[in-house]
Amino acid sequence: MNHLKNFIMKNATIIDVEGENTFKGAIEVDHGTIKNIFLVDSDLPRDKEIIDVEGNYIIPGLIDMHCHIQEGFAPQFVASGVTTVRNTAGNVFQLKKLIESPIDAPTPRVYAADRMIDGPPGLWGPNSYGNFVTDDPMEGIKEVKRQKDAGAKFIKIYGWISKEVMEAVVSEADKYGLEVSCDLIHATKVNALDAAKVGVKWFEHASGFIQAIYPNWYPSAEQEEFDKIDWKHPDKEKIKEICMQMIQYNVKLCPTLVIFDQVDRLPNYWHPTNVVAETFEREGGLKELWSTMAEGHAEALKKQLGTQTQFIKDIAKTYADLGGTVVTGTDTPGGVWTLPGMALHRELELFVEIGFTEMEALQAATVKAAHSIEMKDIGTIKEGAIADMVILNKNPLEDIRHTKDIHRVIKGGRMYTQEEILGEIPSKEYLEREQEKFMAEFEEMMGSNS
C-alpha cells in the first residue's frame, strides 16, 4: 500500500463541485487533510513528495447515502471511490470496527443508524439485532434512547409502524438532535405526508409518496388497485402537487433509483465489468443471494418494486426541480445485483438519465450529500477538508459513466490502487468468527438491558 502522508499531486484537473467549475492545478495532502490547492502556474514546495497525475480528473470521494454495509464487502466501496456511507439500519455495535477505523483505512467512514423500528408483526420478522418491532409508543421511546446511547447518528423507522409510535419516536429523537428517516415502501397505515407532518426528515426510496397520491395502493394491495394507476406514465401534476406539499416540511429524499431500476430490468440487469465487480463473481454469498432473488422471486419483485420505477424517477426529479434536497444512494446489497460501491455509479447514471446534469449528479453524491448530514469536511476539494478523493482517467462531466474509470483512490490522505484495497477483503472464516462473536455479545448485552 502507498503510505505517503504528505504529498502533492500536480498536473491535476480538479473538479470543484462547490464552485461548479473545473481547473488545472495541484493539491497538497498533509496527514489526512487537504493542506493547499495551487493553481497551475504556482511554484510548488520542493520539500514534498510530488506525484504527477498527468492531467487526470480529481473528484471528491463519493458518498452512498443509503446502504447496509458489512465488514465483508466494505473494501469494495472504497475501491469504487465511495469513501463514506450512510448505513440506514443495521446494528451500530456490529459496525463498531468500521466506525472506529483509522481515517485512512481502506474502508469507508460510516454514518450509521441502529436497528430499524417497525410495527408488528415486523416486515423482517420479530425483534433481532437489525430490527425492533412494537406497537407501544413507550417502547418506541425506550428504543430511541437505547439507540442514542449506542451511538446511532439517526433513527430509522419502517413501513408497518403506527402513526402513534412514529410520533413518539420522532418526539424522543428530537430531544437528542437526531433526525428520523423512514422507509415507507410497504406502508399501509401512513404515507409520506403523514410522516412529514409528524417531523420525519428523511424519505428513503422516495417512499410513501405514491401512497399519498393513491391512498388505497401499497405493494401488497389487490391487483385492482395496481390497475387504477398508469405506472409507465405517472400523473406529473399529482406528483408535483405532493412534492410541493412535502417541500414545505424541508424533507430530504434518497430515491435509490438503482434498486428499482435493477429489478425493473430483470433479467437484463446492469452489471459492470471491472476489478471490483469481479470480486463478487468470486465471492459466493451475495452472488448466490442475488441469483436466488432474481431467479426465484423476479415476478414478485417486479410487481412490488419494478412497477414503481418511473414514479420514483419522476418524484426525485420533480422534488429536485422545486429546490428540494435529493441525494444518491443504492440500498446495496438489497434487491438484485446492487454491487457495493459500484451500484453508486449506476445511481449517478440514472440521475443523469432523468435530467440531472453531470455536475448536479456529482453534487448529489458529494457536497450535497455531505451537507445533508452536517459533514462539511467531506464531499469537497478545498483547503482544510478531509483528503478523500478519486483520481479518474476520463472526464465525468463529459460522460458520467467515466466515474467508474478509476486510476487511484485517496482515503483520509492515503493513496491506494484498487487492487491494494481489494486485497484487504476479509476471509470467509474471519467473517464467520466475527459474526458468532457479535451475536453472543449482542445477546448478552440485550439480556443485561432487559
Phi, psi and omega per residue, in radians:
M1 nan 2.678 3.108
N2 -1.431 2.066 -3.062
H3 -1.788 0.326 3.123
L4 -1.038 2.278 3.128
K5 -1.937 -0.331 -3.111
N6 -2.495 1.904 -3.075
F7 -2.685 2.909 3.108
I8 -2.165 2.303 3.019
M9 -1.758 1.994 -3.132
K10 -1.825 2.950 -3.112
N11 0.966 0.709 3.139
A12 -1.662 2.548 2.945
T13 -1.778 1.835 -2.981
I14 -1.638 2.179 3.090
I15 -1.697 1.923 -3.089
D16 -1.596 1.757 -3.071
V17 -1.312 -0.344 3.085
E18 -1.423 -0.802 -3.137
G19 -1.471 -0.102 3.132
E20 0.973 0.829 3.081
N21 -2.579 2.979 3.127
T22 -2.212 2.409 3.135
F23 -2.599 2.748 3.088
K24 -1.513 2.463 3.133
G25 3.118 -2.813 3.140
A26 -2.371 2.643 -3.119
I27 -2.186 2.192 3.061
E28 -1.716 2.211 3.116
V29 -1.924 2.271 -3.105
D30 -2.365 1.898 3.068
H31 0.826 0.929 2.981
G32 1.669 -0.162 -3.133
T33 -2.221 2.856 3.048
I34 -1.480 1.956 -3.058
K35 -1.480 -0.804 -3.109
N36 -2.513 2.631 2.970
I37 -2.148 2.175 -3.079
F38 -1.933 2.442 3.026
L39 -1.294 2.914 -2.905
V40 -1.026 -0.596 -3.069
D41 -1.695 0.159 -3.098
S42 -1.284 2.606 2.998
D43 -1.318 2.300 -3.104
L44 -1.727 2.546 3.067
P45 -0.968 2.462 -3.072
R46 -1.686 -0.105 -3.097
D47 -1.681 0.261 -3.113
K48 -2.031 2.657 2.993
E49 -1.163 2.209 -3.107
I50 -1.978 2.238 3.140
I51 -1.999 2.152 3.111
D52 -1.516 1.972 3.139
V53 -1.605 0.080 2.911
E54 0.973 0.738 3.058
G55 1.450 -0.013 3.137
N56 -1.081 2.818 -3.018
Y57 -1.658 2.331 -3.124
I58 -2.049 2.162 3.078
I59 -2.066 2.823 3.038
P60 -1.116 2.721 3.000
G61 -0.971 2.429 -3.097
L62 -1.384 2.768 -3.104
I63 -2.226 2.142 3.027
D64 -1.649 1.932 -3.003
M65 -1.527 0.050 3.029
H66 -2.706 1.837 3.054
C67 -2.646 3.094 3.086
H68 -2.321 1.468 -2.984
I69 -1.353 2.627 2.994
Q70 -2.353 2.700 -3.120
E71 -1.017 -0.563 -3.064
G72 -1.107 -0.485 3.115
F73 -2.176 0.382 3.099
A74 -1.127 -0.739 -3.130
P75 -1.054 -0.543 -3.122
Q76 -1.100 -0.514 3.067
F77 -1.065 -0.928 -3.073
V78 -1.157 -0.662 3.083
A79 -1.069 -0.398 3.099
S80 -1.596 0.031 -3.121
G81 1.533 0.105 3.120
V82 -1.628 1.816 -3.015
T83 -1.728 -0.156 3.086
T84 -2.451 2.472 3.046
V85 -2.297 2.617 3.006
R86 -1.876 1.947 -3.060
N87 -1.556 1.903 -3.000
T88 -1.691 1.266 3.113
A89 1.770 2.402 -3.086
G90 2.854 -2.222 3.091
N91 -2.637 2.051 -3.099
V92 -1.041 -0.694 -3.128
F93 -1.107 -0.691 3.127
Q94 -1.159 -0.520 -3.098
L95 -1.639 0.126 -3.032
K96 -0.928 -0.765 -3.113
K97 -1.097 -0.769 3.121
L98 -1.151 -0.771 -3.103
I99 -1.064 -0.654 -3.065
E100 -1.678 0.183 3.141
S101 -1.127 2.671 3.086
P102 -0.982 2.703 -3.065
I103 -1.008 -0.535 -3.079
D104 -1.796 0.270 3.129
A105 -1.108 2.642 3.135
P106 -1.397 0.606 3.059
T107 -2.299 2.676 -3.068
P108 -1.281 2.658 2.964
R109 -1.223 2.536 -2.957
V110 -2.126 2.153 3.042
Y111 -1.885 1.861 -2.836
A112 -2.124 2.477 2.841
A113 -1.549 2.883 3.032
D114 -1.670 -2.667 -3.056
R115 -1.178 2.558 -3.118
M116 -1.228 2.622 3.102
I117 -1.858 2.078 -3.033
D118 -2.213 2.975 3.039
G119 -1.728 2.805 -3.104
P120 -1.175 2.576 0.082
P121 -1.503 0.099 -3.108
G122 1.558 2.027 -3.115
L123 -1.046 -0.566 3.128
W124 -1.811 0.411 3.086
G125 1.646 -2.998 -3.105
P126 -1.274 -3.052 -3.102
N127 -0.928 2.409 3.113
S128 -2.686 -3.029 3.114
Y129 -1.226 -0.240 -3.116
G130 -1.906 -0.218 3.114
N131 -2.627 2.689 -3.141
F132 -2.236 2.195 -3.020
V133 -2.013 2.210 3.121
T134 -2.777 2.677 2.946
D135 -2.044 0.256 -3.104
D136 -1.878 1.985 -3.137
P137 -0.951 -0.643 -3.138
M138 -1.146 -0.653 3.087
E139 -1.159 -0.642 3.072
G140 -1.084 -0.727 3.116
I141 -1.088 -0.783 3.126
K142 -1.075 -0.686 -3.120
E143 -1.179 -0.665 3.081
V144 -1.070 -0.793 3.114
K145 -1.059 -0.760 3.129
R146 -1.075 -0.756 -3.127
Q147 -1.162 -0.681 3.089
K148 -1.043 -0.800 3.137
D149 -1.136 -0.506 3.139
A150 -1.331 -0.284 3.109
G151 1.894 0.246 3.111
A152 -1.101 2.426 3.121
K153 -1.558 -0.322 3.056
F154 -2.781 2.992 -3.096
I155 -1.968 2.378 3.139
K156 -1.980 2.221 3.054
I157 -1.995 2.719 -2.998
Y158 -2.095 2.989 -2.846
G159 -1.132 -0.394 -3.106
W160 -1.687 0.195 3.112
I161 -1.198 2.536 3.077
S162 -1.448 2.799 3.137
K163 -1.116 -0.604 -3.123
E164 -1.147 -0.770 3.111
V165 -1.198 -0.682 3.100
M166 -1.000 -0.829 3.136
E167 -1.046 -0.746 -3.134
A168 -1.143 -0.734 -3.136
V169 -1.117 -0.802 -3.135
V170 -1.110 -0.763 3.139
S171 -1.057 -0.772 -3.139
E172 -1.195 -0.714 3.134
A173 -1.092 -0.652 3.117
D174 -1.020 -0.582 -3.135
K175 -1.073 -0.505 -3.082
Y176 -1.836 0.122 -3.135
G177 1.231 0.458 -3.130
L178 -1.769 2.236 3.051
E179 -1.313 2.684 3.106
V180 -1.938 2.330 3.127
S181 -1.958 2.564 3.132
C182 -2.314 2.540 2.939
D183 -2.033 1.853 -3.082
L184 -1.920 0.394 -3.130
I185 -0.923 -0.797 -3.052
H186 -1.727 0.234 -3.049
A187 -1.133 2.419 3.073
T188 -2.115 -0.303 -3.053
K189 -1.836 -0.460 -3.096
V190 -2.357 2.748 3.054
N191 -2.190 -3.091 -3.053
A192 -1.069 -0.708 -3.118
L193 -1.176 -0.682 3.055
D194 -0.994 -0.820 -3.089
A195 -1.169 -0.705 3.133
A196 -1.104 -0.716 3.135
K197 -1.113 -0.554 3.123
V198 -1.297 -0.475 -3.139
G199 2.114 0.128 3.042
V200 -1.144 2.340 -3.033
K201 -1.836 -0.445 -3.075
W202 -2.015 2.324 3.116
F203 -2.091 1.701 3.133
E204 -1.230 2.460 3.137
H205 1.112 0.283 -3.029
A206 0.869 0.680 -2.991
S207 -1.462 2.741 3.128
G208 1.495 -0.215 3.123
F209 -1.221 -0.751 -3.112
I210 -1.121 -0.700 3.100
Q211 -1.123 -0.537 3.109
A212 -1.211 -0.524 3.113
I213 -1.455 -0.701 -3.102
Y214 -2.171 1.509 -2.984
P215 -1.036 -0.413 -3.105
N216 -1.615 0.004 -3.124
W217 -1.752 2.515 2.927
Y218 -2.804 2.851 -2.982
P219 -1.009 -0.449 3.130
S220 -1.779 0.253 3.125
A221 -1.209 2.895 3.110
E222 -1.131 2.713 -3.072
Q223 -1.018 -0.566 -3.117
E224 -1.063 -0.522 3.102
E225 -1.263 -0.636 3.050
F226 -1.100 -0.702 -3.048
D227 -1.194 -0.290 3.137
K228 -1.395 -0.147 -3.026
I229 -2.009 2.368 3.052
D230 -1.525 1.643 -3.020
W231 -1.256 -0.540 -3.116
K232 -1.379 -0.455 -3.123
H233 -2.302 1.317 -3.094
P234 -1.015 2.639 3.128
D235 -1.273 1.794 -3.038
K236 -1.154 -0.545 3.124
E237 -1.189 -0.724 3.103
K238 -1.153 -0.662 3.100
I239 -1.132 -0.772 3.130
K240 -1.099 -0.683 -3.135
E241 -1.080 -0.813 -3.133
I242 -1.218 -0.625 3.109
C243 -1.134 -0.675 3.110
M244 -1.137 -0.616 3.074
Q245 -1.215 -0.757 -3.092
M246 -1.169 -0.617 -3.065
I247 -1.185 -0.375 3.072
Q248 -1.109 -0.412 -3.123
Y249 -1.689 0.095 3.064
N250 0.957 0.719 3.127
V251 -1.446 2.844 -3.100
K252 -2.080 2.460 -3.096
L253 -1.977 2.380 2.931
C254 -2.148 1.598 -2.930
P255 -1.271 -0.306 -3.126
T256 0.790 0.979 -3.090
L257 -0.997 -0.583 -3.017
V258 -1.109 -0.621 -3.098
I259 -1.199 -0.629 3.081
F260 -1.233 -0.790 -3.070
D261 -1.130 -0.706 3.129
Q262 -1.073 -0.742 3.116
V263 -1.177 -0.752 -3.102
D264 -1.100 -0.523 -3.095
R265 -1.451 -0.188 -3.093
L266 -0.885 2.377 0.076
P267 -1.549 0.096 -3.062
N268 -1.694 0.969 -3.091
Y269 -1.228 2.750 3.078
W270 -1.212 2.332 3.134
H271 -2.632 1.865 -3.134
P272 -1.264 2.803 3.066
T273 -2.082 1.811 3.098
N274 -2.831 -3.102 -3.038
V275 -1.148 -0.527 3.115
V276 -1.253 -0.850 -3.138
A277 -1.035 -0.605 -3.127
E278 -1.081 -0.518 -3.129
T279 -1.141 -0.519 3.131
F280 -1.404 -0.396 3.033
E281 -1.216 -0.612 -3.132
R282 -1.414 -0.647 -3.076
E283 -1.436 2.306 -2.960
G284 -1.412 -0.681 -2.919
G285 -0.988 -1.043 -3.084
L286 -1.201 -0.683 3.123
K287 -1.030 -0.766 3.131
E288 -1.147 -0.716 3.120
L289 -1.068 -0.887 -3.116
W290 -1.101 -0.713 3.140
S291 -1.098 -0.736 3.116
T292 -1.096 -0.768 3.136
M293 -1.109 -0.799 -3.067
A294 -1.184 -0.636 -3.062
E295 -1.549 -0.628 -3.034
G296 -1.722 -0.309 -3.050
H297 -2.269 0.326 -3.046
A298 -1.009 -0.781 -3.085
E299 -1.090 -0.803 -3.137
A300 -1.168 -0.719 3.131
L301 -1.103 -0.764 -3.119
K302 -1.129 -0.632 3.124
K303 -1.235 -0.808 -3.015
Q304 -1.423 -0.596 -3.106
L305 -1.970 -0.917 -3.065
G306 -0.997 -0.648 3.130
T307 -0.970 -0.591 -3.030
Q308 -1.406 -0.136 -2.914
T309 -0.898 -0.931 -3.078
Q310 -1.166 -0.617 3.082
F311 -1.044 -0.853 -3.089
I312 -1.118 -0.688 3.086
K313 -1.063 -0.795 -3.119
D314 -1.176 -0.661 3.094
I315 -1.094 -0.816 -3.106
A316 -1.051 -0.825 -3.102
K317 -1.218 -0.719 3.131
T318 -1.087 -0.780 -3.119
Y319 -1.122 -0.692 3.104
A320 -1.155 -0.733 3.139
D321 -1.085 -0.506 3.112
L322 -1.420 -0.038 3.116
G323 1.751 0.118 -3.120
G324 -1.397 2.832 3.122
T325 -1.433 2.115 3.091
V326 -2.312 2.150 -3.063
V327 -2.178 2.923 -3.067
T328 -1.582 2.428 3.054
G329 -2.766 2.969 -2.973
T330 -2.277 -0.424 -2.990
D331 1.147 0.241 3.106
T332 -0.988 2.431 0.048
P333 -1.660 0.465 -3.133
G334 -1.154 2.887 3.137
G335 1.230 -2.397 -3.127
V336 -2.266 2.298 3.046
W337 0.886 0.745 2.987
T338 -1.615 1.355 -3.020
L339 -1.057 2.128 3.125
P340 -0.893 2.204 -3.108
G341 1.554 -1.058 -3.089
M342 -1.169 -0.552 -3.121
A343 -1.055 -0.479 3.137
L344 -1.167 -0.532 3.098
H345 -1.180 -0.627 3.048
R346 -1.183 -0.654 3.090
E347 -1.046 -0.718 3.093
L348 -1.083 -0.744 3.103
E349 -1.047 -0.745 -3.125
L350 -1.170 -0.639 3.061
F351 -1.020 -0.773 3.138
V352 -1.191 -0.674 3.130
E353 -1.055 -0.570 -3.099
I354 -1.595 0.049 2.997
G355 2.120 -0.075 3.014
F356 -1.247 2.545 2.985
T357 -1.294 2.901 3.098
E358 -1.038 -0.712 3.118
M359 -1.131 -0.744 3.126
E360 -1.102 -0.675 3.103
A361 -1.120 -0.797 3.102
L362 -1.055 -0.713 3.120
Q363 -1.082 -0.677 -3.138
A364 -1.149 -0.375 -3.136
A365 -1.816 0.068 -3.103
T366 -2.380 -1.682 -2.961
V367 -1.141 -0.712 -3.139
K368 -1.215 -0.665 3.071
A369 -1.082 -0.809 -3.124
A370 -1.080 -0.796 -3.128
H371 -1.144 -0.537 -3.095
S372 -1.167 -0.351 3.093
I373 -2.075 0.370 3.055
E374 1.016 0.610 3.046
M375 -1.933 1.345 -2.960
K376 -1.484 0.056 3.080
D377 -1.766 0.175 3.013
I378 -2.238 3.011 3.072
G379 1.335 0.278 -3.087
T380 -2.696 2.747 3.034
I381 -1.977 1.697 3.116
K382 -2.674 2.807 -3.130
E383 -1.090 2.280 -3.125
G384 1.680 -0.239 3.140
A385 -1.342 2.733 3.010
I386 -1.102 2.404 -3.063
A387 -1.432 1.232 2.983
D388 -1.863 1.961 -3.086
M389 -2.540 2.791 3.087
V390 -2.217 2.232 3.082
I391 -1.682 2.087 -3.090
L392 -1.872 2.590 3.122
N393 -1.379 -0.428 -3.097
K394 -2.314 2.862 -3.033
N395 -1.380 1.986 3.140
P396 -1.265 -0.265 3.112
L397 -1.372 -0.287 3.035
E398 -1.529 -0.614 3.131
D399 -2.700 1.999 -3.052
I400 -1.064 -0.382 3.123
R401 -1.134 -0.262 3.126
H402 -1.236 -0.198 3.083
T403 -1.116 -0.347 3.120
K404 -1.401 -0.273 -3.067
D405 -1.554 1.402 -2.951
I406 -1.669 2.255 3.073
H407 -1.581 -0.861 3.111
R408 -2.609 2.769 3.017
V409 -2.146 2.356 3.074
I410 -1.961 2.063 -3.118
K411 -2.092 2.001 3.115
G412 0.999 0.585 3.084
G413 1.595 -0.038 3.111
R414 -1.876 2.286 -3.110
M415 -1.609 2.277 -3.121
Y416 -2.194 2.635 2.801
T417 -1.510 2.811 3.087
Q418 -1.073 -0.669 -3.114
E419 -1.131 -0.659 3.104
E420 -1.090 -0.744 -3.139
I421 -1.155 -0.803 -3.100
L422 -1.155 -0.368 3.051
G423 -1.198 -0.196 -3.137
E424 -1.660 0.068 3.090
I425 -1.086 2.167 -3.085
P426 -1.230 2.767 -3.115
S427 -1.326 2.763 3.098
K428 -1.067 -0.678 -3.131
E429 -1.133 -0.741 3.106
Y430 -1.076 -0.784 -3.103
L431 -1.128 -0.669 3.108
E432 -1.121 -0.716 3.105
R433 -1.126 -0.740 -3.126
E434 -1.146 -0.665 3.132
Q435 -1.161 -0.745 3.095
E436 -1.065 -0.768 3.134
K437 -1.089 -0.789 3.140
F438 -1.082 -0.817 -3.103
M439 -1.056 -0.726 3.126
A440 -1.132 -0.756 -3.127
E441 -1.209 -0.661 3.140
F442 -1.154 -0.784 3.129
E443 -1.091 -0.668 3.101
E444 -1.170 -0.735 -3.131
M445 -1.120 -0.791 -3.131
M446 -1.200 -0.578 3.087
G447 -1.127 -0.659 3.141
S448 -1.277 -0.375 -3.139
N449 -1.557 -0.189 -3.057
S450 -1.448 nan nan
